């Protein structure tokens, strides 16, 4: 689907700007030929629409390949007639962060966006430009600024939610109210999301830095300052992602420490039990020994029943004494 905004006439401070909307491909081709300022937004593009755009703008084969493929990296390619730039808007689907590609073609009199329908940053910027005709007086690069601004704004809700999840996990572990095993899975989900965000933000940071140096984008000091402000915001987002990664590592270390402590406590209990049963084993083994003698066997002056109770008493006494000693030492 191709939707468009075309400004007719000369754009200056005194002339009223009249926008034409949603031209046919034939009218758009005529507007390209006449050099009329326009924004063309291609949503869920088909191969036929990309081929038509290739003919109108004489696109390089590399650009056409990028427009037809998905899962590319943020890119900045400079050509004599236009600049090709790709941005990534973050989106969460099934607990996974996905990057929604937004391809931009910036020329002297045209601005073209190619993207999927779920890249909502373009919709917000497009509606603002359509409703406020004064934005056309700031030039075509201002449209790129609006899209980049809304793309960067999309990172903050995700980072806030991840920060809240990590803080809740940390507080639950500190309060010993949440089992470590139940916190491990959501923690790994957040760590994977942070890794994906970092992979998206890092190349976009370089793309935006290079875009500031392009005269056709930063054609005025005001536009250049706006892009520098966006670049600083993207740097802060990158720092926030790194800080959240460090926090997730701290929470993971806390979980592993709790697991180690739990294992040590279990081993201690087993050791105490083995120590308690050690004298019992010794006593029972001692009375099972057969002593070889050359004289008549020794006859004890007590009966077998008394000996049984005596052995049981010795066993109970040893268990009670060791339990009292361990409790006094604070081991149990």
LUMZA-390718 format. One record per residue (C-alpha): residue in three letters; x, y, z. Coordinates in steps of 0.02 Angstrom, whole numbers, padded with zeros to 5 digits, always signed. Example, Ala and Ser with C-alpha at 12.3 -4.5 7.8 and 13.67 -1.06 7.14 Angstrom:
2
ALA+00615-00225+00390/SER+00684-00053+00357/
***
This chain:
332
UNK+00000+00000+00000/UNK+00066+00171-00048/UNK+00004+00327+00040/UNK+00073+00497+00005/UNK+00077+00680+00051/UNK+00122+00801-00089/UNK+00147+00988-00061/UNK+00096+01095-00209/UNK+00174+01263-00251/UNK+00324+01350-00177/UNK+00354+01322+00008/UNK+00398+01482+00100/UNK+00346+01577+00255/UNK+00207+01676+00169/UNK+00127+01547+00055/UNK-00009+01432+00118/UNK+00041+01251+00096/UNK-00088+01139+00014/UNK-00063+00951+00032/UNK-00120+00821-00090/UNK-00152+00652-00015/UNK-00138+00474-00076/UNK-00096+00503-00258/UNK-00099+00363-00384/UNK+00065+00296-00448/UNK+00043+00395-00609/UNK+00019+00559-00514/UNK+00165+00518-00399/UNK+00276+00489-00551/UNK+00224+00659-00617/UNK+00260+00739-00448/UNK+00433+00659-00448/UNK+00464+00730-00620/UNK+00403+00905-00570/UNK+00508+00906-00411/UNK+00361+00933-00293/UNK+00401+00904-00108/UNK+00323+00741-00050/UNK+00321+00606+00080/UNK+00280+00434+00013/UNK+00248+00296+00140/UNK+00249+00119+00073/UNK+00168+00001+00199/UNK+00188-00188+00185/UNK+00272-00166+00015/UNK+00251-00289-00126/UNK+00390-00328-00248/UNK+00296-00235-00386/UNK+00291-00076-00281/UNK+00477-00089-00243/UNK+00515-00113-00428/UNK+00409+00039-00470/UNK+00503+00141-00341/UNK+00667+00079-00413/UNK+00619+00148-00583/UNK+00563+00317-00516/UNK+00716+00350-00408/UNK+00844+00248-00506/UNK+00889+00152-00349/UNK+01052+00059-00330/UNK+01036-00133-00332/UNK+01104-00140-00154/UNK+00964-00026-00094/UNK+00833-00128-00186/UNK+00900-00287-00106/UNK+00890-00208+00066/UNK+00711-00153+00033/UNK+00659-00327-00019/UNK+00743-00418+00125/UNK+00712-00415+00313/UNK+00821-00429+00467/UNK+00954-00310+00403/UNK+01067-00204+00511/UNK+01040-00016+00529/UNK+01122+00058+00376/UNK+01174+00225+00303/UNK+01216+00229+00117/UNK+01251+00392+00026/UNK+01215+00412-00160/UNK+01220+00566-00272/UNK+01030+00586-00284/UNK+00975+00517-00116/UNK+01027+00447+00053/UNK+00969+00275+00109/UNK+00950+00252+00296/UNK+00876+00110+00399/UNK+00813+00119+00577/UNK+00746-00013+00695/UNK+00595+00012+00807/UNK+00589-00110+00955/UNK+00437-00217+00982/UNK+00401-00358+01106/UNK+00315-00515+01043/UNK+00301-00675+01147/UNK+00430-00608+01272/UNK+00554-00577+01132/UNK+00616-00409+01070/UNK+00602-00387+00882/UNK+00666-00245+00776/UNK+00542-00172+00654/UNK+00638-00104+00505/UNK+00603+00069+00440/UNK+00692+00109+00277/UNK+00706+00293+00230/UNK+00755+00371+00064/UNK+00798+00555+00084/UNK+00814+00665-00069/UNK+00812+00850-00101/UNK+00625+00854-00132/UNK+00563+00684-00078/UNK+00555+00575+00076/UNK+00509+00391+00058/UNK+00480+00267+00199/UNK+00466+00080+00169/UNK+00411-00025+00318/UNK+00288-00149+00389/UNK+00123-00095+00463/UNK+00178-00130+00643/UNK+00315+00003+00633/UNK+00203+00130+00720/UNK+00335+00266+00735/UNK+00306+00310+00552/UNK+00118+00324+00579/UNK+00141+00448+00721/UNK+00263+00556+00622/UNK+00159+00544+00463/UNK+00001+00601+00551/UNK+00090+00748+00630/UNK+00157+00806+00462/UNK-00014+00783+00382/UNK-00103+00884+00517/UNK+00026+01022+00536/UNK+00076+01093+00367/UNK+00203+01211+00448/UNK+00322+01064+00469/UNK+00350+01067+00281/UNK+00440+01234+00297/UNK+00576+01149+00402/UNK+00629+01041+00256/UNK+00631+00858+00211/UNK+00764+00811+00343/UNK+00640+00862+00477/UNK+00531+00713+00429/UNK+00679+00598+00463/UNK+00703+00685+00630/UNK+00522+00651+00679/UNK+00532+00466+00637/UNK+00699+00447+00728/UNK+00627+00534+00880/UNK+00477+00417+00891/UNK+00589+00265+00861/UNK+00699+00318+01008/UNK+00546+00352+01115/UNK+00491+00172+01089/UNK+00644+00109+01186/UNK+00601+00193+01350/UNK+00442+00095+01396/UNK+00533-00069+01365/UNK+00682-00018+01471/UNK+00568+00043+01611/UNK+00475-00122+01613/UNK+00636-00223+01615/UNK+00705-00115+01755/UNK+00547-00143+01857/UNK+00556-00332+01830/UNK+00738-00338+01883/UNK+00705-00232+02038/UNK+00558-00342+02087/UNK+00663-00500+02068/UNK+00803-00424+02171/UNK+00686-00369+02309/UNK+00601-00539+02314/UNK+00769-00627+02328/UNK+00828-00508+02463/UNK+00670-00542+02563/UNK+00692-00731+02541/UNK+00512-00739+02486/UNK+00541-00802+02310/UNK+00626-00967+02270/UNK+00783-00947+02166/UNK+00728-01073+02036/UNK+00567-00977+01999/UNK+00665-00816+01972/UNK+00792-00892+01853/UNK+00679-00908+01699/UNK+00610-00728+01698/UNK+00786-00665+01729/UNK+00852-00755+01575/UNK+00708-00684+01473/UNK+00755-00507+01525/UNK+00939-00538+01490/UNK+00899-00599+01315/UNK+00791-00445+01284/UNK+00931-00331+01342/UNK+01055-00417+01226/UNK+00939-00392+01079/UNK+00912-00209+01122/UNK+01099-00182+01134/UNK+01123-00259+00962/UNK+00992-00140+00894/UNK+01051+00019+00980/UNK+01238+00003+00948/UNK+01232+00011+00756/UNK+01095+00143+00757/UNK+01209+00250+00863/UNK+01342+00242+00727/UNK+01214+00274+00589/UNK+01147+00428+00676/UNK+01323+00492+00709/UNK+01366+00476+00524/UNK+01200+00555+00473/UNK+01241+00712+00572/UNK+01394+00735+00462/UNK+01293+00729+00301/UNK+01257+00903+00233/UNK+01095+00849+00149/UNK+01026+00793+00317/UNK+01103+00925+00431/UNK+01076+01063+00305/UNK+01042+01196+00438/UNK+01110+01225+00612/UNK+00938+01198+00690/UNK+00916+01027+00608/UNK+01093+00979+00655/UNK+01059+01023+00837/UNK+00900+00919+00834/UNK+00994+00766+00771/UNK+01132+00793+00898/UNK+01000+00792+01035/UNK+00934+00626+00968/UNK+01110+00557+00963/UNK+01136+00602+01146/UNK+00971+00518+01191/UNK+01026+00361+01098/UNK+01189+00363+01195/UNK+01091+00371+01358/UNK+00984+00224+01302/UNK+01143+00126+01267/UNK+01208+00167+01440/UNK+01041+00115+01518/UNK+01047-00052+01426/UNK+01223-00084+01493/UNK+01168-00035+01669/UNK+01020-00154+01660/UNK+01134-00293+01600/UNK+01245-00265+01751/UNK+01092-00270+01864/UNK+01034-00432+01785/UNK+01207-00507+01813/UNK+01198-00454+01996/UNK+01029-00537+02016/UNK+01096-00695+01932/UNK+01245-00695+02051/UNK+01124-00679+02196/UNK+01025-00829+02134/UNK+01182-00933+02112/UNK+01241-00881+02286/UNK+01075-00937+02361/UNK+01088-01103+02270/UNK+01265-01127+02336/UNK+01211-01086+02513/UNK+01065-01205+02499/UNK+01180-01344+02438/UNK+01302-01310+02579/UNK+01162-01318+02708/UNK+01105-01485+02636/UNK+01280-01555+02644/UNK+01298-01495+02824/UNK+01137-01583+02875/UNK+01193-01744+02793/UNK+01361-01731+02880/UNK+01278-01707+03048/UNK+01166-01856+03020/UNK+01315-01965+02974/UNK+01407-01907+03131/UNK+01255-01949+03238/UNK+01243-02124+03166/UNK+01431-02154+03179/UNK+01432-02205+03364/UNK+01276-02311+03336/UNK+01367-02406+03201/UNK+01519-02425+03312/UNK+01420-02493+03460/UNK+01320-02617+03357/UNK+01475-02675+03264/UNK+01571-02697+03427/UNK+01443-02817+03501/UNK+01437-02917+03341/UNK+01621-02963+03352/UNK+01670-03143+03385/UNK+01821-03161+03503/UNK+01921-03322+03489/UNK+01983-03387+03658/UNK+02072-03544+03718/UNK+01979-03551+03881/UNK+01798-03561+03923/UNK+01695-03416+03855/UNK+01664-03271+03970/UNK+01492-03272+04047/UNK+01425-03100+04090/UNK+01337-03083+04256/UNK+01185-03005+04174/UNK+01050-03076+04067/UNK+01033-03053+03878/UNK+00880-02942+03898/UNK+00976-02827+04015/UNK+01120-02820+03892/UNK+00999-02773+03752/UNK+00928-02630+03851/UNK+01104-02577+03901/UNK+01159-02567+03721/UNK+01001-02472+03673/UNK+01031-02353+03818/UNK+01210-02323+03763/UNK+01150-02285+03586/UNK+01016-02166+03647/UNK+01140-02081+03763/UNK+01266-02056+03623/UNK+01134-01985+03506/UNK+01068-01867+03640/UNK+01243-01812+03690/UNK+01293-01773+03511/UNK+01130-01683+03476/UNK+01156-01578+03634/UNK+01335-01538+03581/UNK+01285-01489+03402/UNK+01145-01379+03464/UNK+01260-01294+03589/UNK+01384-01260+03449/UNK+01245-01189+03341/UNK+01266-01318+03205/UNK+01085-01374+03213/
***
